[in-house]
Amino acid sequence: MQKFIISMSESPRLPPLATLVPFEAAYRLKNFTRAAEELHFSQTTVSRRIAELEADLGVTLFERQRYDVVPTPAAEVLAASVRLALGEISRTTDLLRRRTDASSMTIFSDLSLATSLIAPVLGDFQRANPELKIRMLSSYEPIETTTEDFDVGLQYRRSGPNPHHVVPIADDSVYPVCSPNFADRLPAELSAADLRELPLLHVAYDNKDWTDWSQFLASLGTDSPSQIDGITFTSSPNAARASLWAGPDPSNRASTPGCSWP
């Protein structure tokens, strides 16, 4: 078996670095002309850089067609490494630029919290701090696992070990809500046992310790809902809004645990 030994004392033999960005653009756009326009190069320059890279590697990277180009298997292999490397360089340089800019702030937030908490006050905060450049990142990705760089993060509970400094800022009040029309058709005194028999809307988050109907009813000493196959949302604000919809048949819509934020 042939063995390959890489000596770390030797500089790695890289292809001409000036060829890699034109290659990535040509690979992604499948067209030398569009790659040239994106990079503000001439089409001749892109073609020459690709030819230089092919000569250095000793392989053909694109099959030239009348209007477009088709990446070869060798190009597919190279593109995986080049795009990964360029992406990492881009993220690192973006991080360095933002760290040297004291007037910028990046907020990473759970999408539901961004909708219910941050969006309503963000305009006032920006007007009060006009010199601050705000970058808002909203995602259902847990803060514990995200690779995004941020200054402040907001999340409902924890999803696992957290490498960041965590400070609890508020408690939840979880209670059922429904539309006024639906409430008019309910008894004046509604017990937890009555609640479990209603058609319910559900909220489900991946990797989130979110209070569901079973937990809510259990806290009242009542069994799980008799209907567990109702409509499921991945956003609590959307579920709350849906619960306020009043249709002609109230049995088609019901209540959902809603959060009251301090």
C-alpha positions in Angstrom: 0.0 0.0 0.0 1.3 3.4 -1.0 1.7 5.8 1.9 1.5 9.5 1.8 3.5 11.5 4.4 2.9 15.2 4.8 5.7 17.1 6.4 4.4 20.0 8.5 7.7 21.8 8.2 7.1 22.3 4.6 4.8 24.9 3.2 1.7 23.4 1.6 1.7 23.5 -2.2 -1.4 25.6 -3.1 -2.8 26.4 -6.5 -2.5 30.1 -7.5 -4.7 31.8 -5.0 -6.0 34.4 -7.5 -7.7 31.5 -9.4 -9.8 30.2 -6.6 -12.4 33.0 -6.3 -13.1 33.1 -10.1 -13.3 29.3 -10.0 -15.9 29.4 -7.1 -18.0 32.0 -9.0 -17.8 30.1 -12.2 -18.7 26.8 -10.5 -21.7 28.4 -8.7 -23.0 30.4 -11.7 -22.1 27.8 -14.4 -21.2 30.7 -16.6 -17.9 32.5 -17.1 -19.6 35.8 -18.2 -21.9 36.0 -15.2 -18.9 35.1 -12.9 -17.0 38.0 -14.5 -19.8 40.4 -14.0 -20.1 39.4 -10.3 -16.4 39.8 -9.7 -16.1 43.0 -11.9 -13.6 41.2 -14.1 -13.6 40.8 -17.8 -14.7 37.5 -19.2 -11.3 37.0 -20.6 -9.7 37.3 -17.2 -12.0 34.7 -15.7 -11.3 32.3 -18.6 -7.6 32.8 -18.2 -7.7 32.2 -14.4 -9.7 29.0 -14.9 -7.2 27.8 -17.5 -4.3 28.7 -15.2 -5.9 26.6 -12.4 -6.6 23.7 -14.7 -3.0 23.8 -15.9 -1.7 23.8 -12.3 -3.9 20.9 -11.3 -3.5 18.9 -14.5 -7.3 18.3 -14.8 -10.2 19.8 -16.7 -12.6 21.6 -14.4 -15.3 22.7 -16.8 -16.8 21.4 -20.0 -17.2 24.5 -22.2 -20.6 24.7 -23.9 -22.0 27.4 -26.2 -23.5 29.5 -23.4 -22.7 27.9 -20.1 -20.1 25.6 -18.6 -20.6 22.3 -16.8 -18.4 21.4 -13.8 -16.5 18.1 -14.2 -16.2 15.6 -11.3 -12.8 17.1 -10.5 -14.5 20.5 -10.2 -17.1 19.1 -7.8 -14.3 17.7 -5.6 -12.3 21.0 -5.7 -15.5 23.2 -5.1 -16.3 21.4 -1.9 -12.9 22.5 -0.4 -12.7 25.9 -2.0 -16.3 26.9 -0.9 -15.6 25.7 2.6 -12.4 27.6 2.9 -13.7 30.8 1.3 -16.8 30.6 3.6 -14.6 30.3 6.7 -12.4 33.2 5.6 -15.5 35.3 4.9 -17.0 34.5 8.4 -13.7 35.3 10.1 -13.1 38.6 8.4 -16.8 39.6 9.0 -16.3 38.9 12.7 -13.1 40.9 12.8 -14.7 43.9 11.1 -17.6 43.9 13.5 -15.4 43.5 16.5 -13.5 46.6 15.5 -16.8 48.5 15.1 -17.9 49.5 18.6 -21.1 51.1 17.1 -22.6 47.8 16.0 -24.6 45.2 17.9 -25.8 41.8 16.8 -28.8 40.3 18.5 -29.5 36.5 18.1 -33.0 35.5 19.1 -35.5 32.7 19.1 -37.9 33.5 16.2 -40.9 33.7 18.5 -39.2 36.0 21.0 -38.0 38.2 18.1 -41.6 38.5 17.0 -43.3 39.1 20.3 -40.6 40.9 22.3 -38.0 42.5 20.1 -39.8 43.6 17.0 -42.3 45.9 18.9 -39.6 47.9 20.7 -36.7 47.7 18.1 -37.8 50.9 16.3 -37.9 52.9 19.5 -34.5 51.5 20.6 -33.0 52.4 17.2 -34.4 56.0 17.4 -33.0 56.3 20.9 -29.6 55.0 19.7 -29.2 56.3 16.1 -25.5 55.8 16.1 -25.9 52.0 16.7 -25.9 49.6 13.8 -28.2 46.7 14.8 -28.0 43.3 13.2 -30.9 41.1 14.0 -30.6 37.3 13.6 -33.8 35.3 14.2 -33.8 31.5 14.1 -35.2 28.4 15.8 -31.6 27.1 16.1 -30.6 26.8 19.8 -28.1 29.4 21.0 -26.1 26.5 22.4 -25.3 25.1 18.9 -25.3 28.2 16.7 -22.1 29.2 14.9 -23.3 32.8 14.5 -21.4 35.5 16.4 -23.6 37.7 18.4 -23.5 40.2 21.3 -26.8 39.5 22.9 -29.0 36.4 22.6 -32.5 35.7 23.8 -34.0 32.2 24.1 -36.8 30.5 25.9 -35.2 28.2 28.5 -32.0 26.2 27.8 -31.5 23.4 25.2 -28.3 22.0 26.7 -24.9 23.1 28.1 -24.4 26.7 27.2 -21.0 28.2 26.5 -22.3 31.7 27.0 -22.9 33.8 30.1 -26.6 33.2 30.8 -28.8 35.6 32.8 -32.5 34.9 33.4 -34.5 38.0 32.5 -38.2 37.1 32.9 -40.6 34.4 33.9 -43.5 33.1 31.8 -47.2 33.1 32.6 -48.8 30.3 30.6 -52.5 30.2 30.3 -55.2 29.2 27.8 -56.6 31.8 25.3 -59.3 31.6 22.8 -61.5 33.9 20.6 -64.3 35.9 22.2 -66.9 34.1 20.1 -65.6 30.7 21.2 -65.6 31.9 24.9 -69.2 32.9 24.6 -70.2 29.3 23.8 -68.3 27.9 26.9 -69.7 27.5 30.4 -69.2 30.5 32.7 -67.1 28.2 35.0 -64.7 26.1 33.0 -62.7 23.4 34.9 -59.5 21.9 33.8 -61.4 18.6 33.1 -63.6 20.6 30.7 -60.6 22.1 29.1 -59.0 18.8 28.2 -62.1 17.9 26.1 -61.9 20.9 23.9 -60.2 20.9 20.4 -56.8 22.3 21.2 -54.0 24.0 19.2 -50.5 22.8 19.9 -47.0 24.4 19.9 -44.0 22.1 19.3 -40.4 23.2 19.3 -37.4 20.9 18.5 -34.9 20.8 21.3 -36.9 23.2 23.5 -38.4 22.7 26.9 -41.7 24.2 25.9 -44.8 23.8 28.1 -47.3 21.8 26.2 -51.0 20.9 27.0 -50.1 17.7 28.8 -47.7 19.5 31.2 -50.2 22.4 31.6 -53.1 20.2 32.5 -50.9 18.0 34.7 -50.0 21.1 36.7 -53.8 21.4 37.4 -54.1 17.8 38.4 -55.8 16.8 35.2 -55.0 14.1 32.7 -53.6 14.8 29.2 -56.0 16.2 26.5 -58.4 13.7 25.0 -57.5 15.1 21.6 -53.8 15.2 20.9 -53.9 15.3 17.1 -54.9 18.9 16.7 -53.2 21.6 14.6 -49.5 22.0 15.6 -47.5 25.2 15.2 -43.8 25.8 15.5 -44.4 29.4 16.6 -46.2 30.4 19.8 -47.3 33.8 18.4 -48.8 32.2 15.3 -50.6 29.7 17.6 -51.9 32.5 19.7 -53.2 34.4 16.7 -54.8 31.3 15.3 -56.6 30.7 18.6 -58.3 34.1 18.3 -59.8 33.2 14.9 -63.5 32.8 15.2 -65.2 30.6 12.6 -68.8 29.7 12.2 -68.3 26.4 13.9 -66.5 26.9 17.2 -65.6 23.2 17.4 -63.1 23.8 14.6 -61.0 26.2 16.7 -60.1 26.3 20.3 -57.5 27.5 22.8 -53.8 27.2 23.0 -51.3 27.9 25.8 -50.3 31.5 25.3 -47.4 33.4 27.0 -47.9 36.7 28.8 -44.5 38.5 28.7 -43.7 40.9 31.5 
